[in-house]
Amino acid sequence: MQYRKFGRTGWPVSELGYGMWGMGSWSGSDDEDSLRSLQLAADLGCNFFDTAYVYGEGRSEALLGKLVRANPDKKLYTATKIPPKNMAYPTLPEYTLDECYPPDHIEEFLHKSLKNAGLDRFDLLQIHTWSDDWTNDNSWSDALDDMKRQGLIGACGISINRWEPWNGVKAVKSGKMDSVQVIYNIFDQNPEDQLFHACEEMDVAVIARVPFDEGTLTGTLTKETTFPADDWRSGYFTKENLIPSVERAEALRPLIPDGSSMPEMALRFILSHSAVSTIIPGMRKPNHVEGNIAASDAGPLSTQLIEDLRPHRWVRKPAPWSD
């Protein structure tokens, strides 16, 4: 496992972090399997774990707390997210800051999350949805700064809405945050346009999420793939999205290096950008952990392969099925 500096915090975080959404609320999740996978990741050098209150309404946070308590000799960086007060995802332009993140709401849910996890503090607290229109309002940032002073959190950040990397540049340049979480993968290369430059300029950490495009870039989905009705992916992978996603993934197969795989290529593409601090793939099974963490040791892709992947950029706009 290789490590990178987490922006201006200076934390040495593993290139391959751990995204804990799937084990909180996706179908087929089993807590014992999840804990085994989490422990294996920690044993293999993963030290950054990202969760959120809404991932099973505290279920995922509770698993993270168990992992931390089981590893008192390891420094595991804990990150969670505060849901919007209106519980609406994503944030729409008409939503006000008071509707989504008034200071008392931020404080209330931080304490709920701490209780769920059984922890005294989180290393990173993130606002789960974002609008750059809120940047100049100091109420949210003052609340987060107060939580830092109390020792309840070590750093703060935002999670940027799907396919809106531009809707966070102003916040990064404001100097009010320590990290941004954004979708970045072979298809979603848009953060390179503006966001990554701002983050490098301000020494703000970048958490790359959805490295496999919710599963497309694992190469395991087909045009006939279905998900249980209670699984979030059943609404995301409508035919409108599933079919073109699978077709685009299939077009990548001739580019996979010998002895590699599509998931490894997807992760190494992300690690090839210096602005990225850590990637948080979802890993619910031990074999997922072993395969993904191996990508860190394999290193960045060749310059030529990066260039060959550039034409596979897919510019998308939010749709009703993409919430």
Protein Blocks (a to p, Z undefined) as FASTA:
>chain_A
ZZddehjnopacdfbacdfklmmmpghiafklmmmmmmmmmmnopabdcddfklonomlm
mmmmmmmmmmmmbccddddddddfklpacddfklcfklmmgfklmmmmmmmmmmmnopab
dfbdcdfbdcfklmmpmklmmmmmmmmmnopafbdcddddehilklommmmmnopafbdc
ddddfklmmlmmmmmmmmmmnopacddehklgoolmnopacfkbccdfklmklmmmgfkl
mmmmmmmmmmmmmmpcghiafklmmmmmmmmpmkbmbdcdddfbfklmmmmmmmmmnopa
dfklmmmmmmmpccddddfklZZ
